[in-house]
């Protein structure tokens, strides 16, 4: 079962990489090329991961636990690119990007230690990794969202980034849940179920999220903030002007009437 889901992951990531690569080669602007190229490398890196696992490499026995250490190599390379996709769409400041990348690196490094350390000491590193993830989530929900909505004001921009963050955070939150349920944690699920869950999460959070980022870019370009403002102004009723028929009362009030 694990081998089957690994094959599914390889095929899905390869198809996604080919799609994003083709779109990037025909992109008509630099902003679109950047977005598509980031998604291309995210899917390509993940495709290589699944190829490595298919060939029986990238794993080892550490403290009586079979660890796919190559997953952490792949996540360490691909997750910063995912955060750059979000930053590119939101036109995020460098200080915010630096905070995201730093917290993400800490999350993955301590997650790897949790994977290879013996029980129960690995739980300490697991909670440290979860704490770093909370840091990533806090930056996304505070600084990142505020900057993205400021750079893309209006209902379309607000809804687009709310959807992006919701999908992103829900998917990333499931990863540590799978980790604690697998033999790395309480060993409540089999290796086959673990492989299935990680594959579904990987394909959804990389290829699926890439497609969502493309849809978001299209909406931001189709309904820019200035267009929303123009639409609101054009929908407002135009004041009706009435001709002045020389009302003598108005003349007397204005001081132009005769005694």
C-alpha positions in Angstrom: 0.0 0.0 0.0 2.8 2.4 0.8 4.5 1.7 -2.5 1.2 2.4 -4.4 0.7 5.8 -2.7 4.3 6.7 -3.4 3.7 6.0 -7.0 0.6 8.1 -7.0 2.6 10.9 -5.4 5.3 10.7 -8.1 2.9 10.7 -11.0 0.9 13.7 -9.5 3.9 15.8 -8.7 5.4 15.1 -12.1 2.2 16.1 -13.9 2.0 19.2 -11.8 5.6 20.1 -12.6 5.0 19.7 -16.3 1.9 21.9 -16.1 3.6 24.7 -14.2 6.7 24.5 -16.3 4.7 24.8 -19.5 2.7 27.7 -18.2 5.9 29.5 -17.0 7.4 29.2 -20.5 4.5 30.9 -22.1 3.8 33.5 -19.3 3.3 37.0 -20.7 4.6 39.0 -17.7 7.4 38.8 -15.2 5.0 38.6 -12.2 3.3 35.5 -13.8 6.6 33.9 -14.6 7.8 34.2 -11.0 4.6 32.6 -9.7 4.6 29.8 -12.1 8.4 29.1 -11.8 8.1 28.9 -8.0 5.2 26.4 -8.3 7.3 24.5 -11.0 10.2 23.9 -8.6 7.9 23.1 -5.7 6.3 20.2 -7.7 9.7 19.2 -9.2 11.4 18.9 -5.8 8.5 16.8 -4.5 8.6 14.6 -7.6 12.2 13.8 -7.0 11.4 12.9 -3.4 8.8 10.4 -4.5 11.2 9.0 -7.1 13.9 8.5 -4.3 11.4 6.7 -2.1 10.2 4.5 -5.0 13.8 3.3 -5.6 14.1 2.3 -1.9 16.4 5.2 -1.0 16.2 8.1 1.4 15.4 6.1 4.5 17.2 4.6 7.5 16.8 3.0 10.9 17.2 5.4 13.7 16.5 4.2 17.3 14.4 1.3 16.1 12.4 3.6 13.9 12.4 3.5 10.1 12.7 7.2 9.1 12.2 8.6 5.6 14.7 11.4 6.3 14.5 12.4 2.6 11.1 13.9 3.4 12.7 16.5 5.6 15.3 17.4 2.9 12.4 17.9 0.5 10.3 19.9 2.9 13.3 22.0 3.8 13.7 22.9 0.1 10.0 23.2 -0.9 8.3 24.9 2.0 10.3 28.1 1.7 9.2 28.3 -1.9 5.6 27.8 -0.8 6.0 30.8 1.6 7.5 32.8 -1.3 4.4 32.1 -3.4 2.3 33.6 -0.6 4.8 36.5 -0.3 4.8 37.1 -4.0 1.0 37.3 -4.2 0.8 39.5 -1.1 3.7 41.8 -2.1 5.1 41.1 1.4 7.9 43.1 3.0 11.4 41.5 3.4 11.2 41.6 7.1 8.0 39.6 7.1 9.4 37.1 4.6 12.6 36.7 6.8 10.4 36.0 9.8 8.4 33.3 7.9 11.5 31.6 6.5 13.3 31.7 9.9 10.4 30.1 11.8 9.9 27.6 9.0 13.6 26.5 9.1 13.4 26.1 12.9 10.1 24.1 12.5 11.7 21.6 10.1 15.1 21.3 11.8 13.5 20.4 15.1 10.9 18.2 13.3 13.8 16.2 11.9 15.3 15.8 15.4 12.0 14.6 16.6 11.9 12.0 13.8 15.4 10.5 14.6 15.6 10.9 18.4 14.5 7.9 20.6 11.3 7.9 22.5 10.2 9.7 24.7 12.9 12.4 24.1 11.6 13.0 20.6 8.4 14.4 22.0 10.3 17.4 23.3 11.6 18.2 19.8 8.1 17.6 18.4 6.6 20.2 20.7 9.4 22.7 19.9 8.7 22.1 16.2 5.0 22.7 16.8 5.8 25.9 18.6 7.8 27.1 15.6 4.8 26.3 13.4 2.6 28.4 15.6 5.1 31.2 15.0 4.7 30.7 11.2 0.9 30.8 11.6 1.0 33.9 13.8 3.1 35.8 11.2 0.8 34.8 8.4 -2.4 35.8 10.3 -1.0 39.1 11.5 1.8 40.8 9.6 1.3 39.0 6.3 -2.4 39.3 6.1 -2.3 43.0 7.1 0.3 43.8 4.4 -1.5 41.7 1.7 -4.9 43.4 2.4 -3.2 46.8 2.4 -1.5 46.1 -0.9 -4.7 44.7 -2.4 -7.5 46.7 -0.8 -11.1 45.8 -1.5 -13.4 42.8 -1.0 -11.8 40.7 -3.7 -8.3 41.0 -2.2 -9.6 40.4 1.3 -11.6 37.3 0.3 -8.7 35.9 -1.8 -6.1 36.1 0.9 -8.5 34.7 3.5 -9.1 31.7 1.3 -5.3 31.3 0.7 -4.4 31.4 4.3 -7.3 29.1 5.4 -6.3 26.4 2.9 -2.6 26.8 3.7 -2.9 26.7 7.4 -5.4 23.8 7.5 -3.1 21.6 5.3 0.0 22.4 7.3 -1.8 21.8 10.6 -2.6 18.2 9.5 1.1 17.3 9.1 2.0 17.2 12.8 -1.3 15.4 13.5 -0.2 12.6 11.1 3.3 12.6 12.6 1.9 12.0 16.2 -0.4 9.3 15.0 2.3 7.4 13.1 5.0 5.2 14.6 7.0 8.3 15.3 4.4 9.2 17.9 1.7 6.9 19.4 1.8 4.4 16.5 -1.9 4.5 15.9 -1.8 4.1 12.1 0.0 1.7 9.8 2.9 2.6 7.5 0.5 2.3 4.5 -2.0 4.7 6.0 0.8 7.1 6.9 2.1 7.0 3.3 -1.4 7.6 2.0 -2.0 10.6 4.3 1.4 12.2 3.6 0.9 11.7 -0.2 -2.6 13.3 -0.1 -1.3 16.2 1.9 1.8 16.7 -0.3 -0.2 16.7 -3.5 -2.9 19.0 -2.1 -0.5 21.5 -0.5 1.8 21.7 -3.5 0.0 21.0 -6.8 -3.4 21.9 -5.4 -2.2 25.0 -3.7 -0.3 26.0 -6.8 -3.5 25.9 -8.8 -5.2 28.0 -6.1 -2.4 30.6 -6.3 -2.9 30.8 -10.1 -6.6 31.3 -9.6 -5.9 34.0 -6.9 -3.5 35.9 -9.2 -6.2 35.9 -11.9 -8.8 37.4 -9.6 -6.4 40.0 -8.3 -5.7 41.1 -11.8 -9.3 40.9 -13.0 -10.6 42.9 -10.1 -7.9 45.3 -9.0 -8.7 47.7 -6.1 -9.1 50.7 -8.4 -11.7 48.9 -10.5 -13.7 48.1 -7.3 -13.6 51.7 -6.3 -14.8 52.8 -9.8 -17.6 50.3 -9.7 -18.8 51.7 -6.3 -18.7 55.2 -7.6 -20.5 54.4 -10.8 -23.2 52.6 -8.9 -24.0 55.7 -6.8 -27.1 57.7 -7.9 -26.3 60.9 -9.8 -27.8 64.0 -8.1 -30.7 65.5 -10.2 -30.4 69.2 -10.9 -33.6 71.2 -11.3 -33.9 74.3 -13.5 -34.3 77.7 -11.7 -37.7 79.1 -12.7 -37.0 82.4 -11.0 -38.9 81.7 -7.7 -39.4 85.2 -6.2 -39.1 83.7 -2.8 -35.6 82.5 -3.5 -34.8 85.9 -5.0 -35.9 87.7 -1.9 -34.0 85.4 0.3 -30.9 85.9 -1.7 -31.3 89.7 -1.6 -31.9 90.1 -5.3 -35.6 90.8 -5.1 -37.4 94.2 -5.2 -39.3 95.9 -2.4 
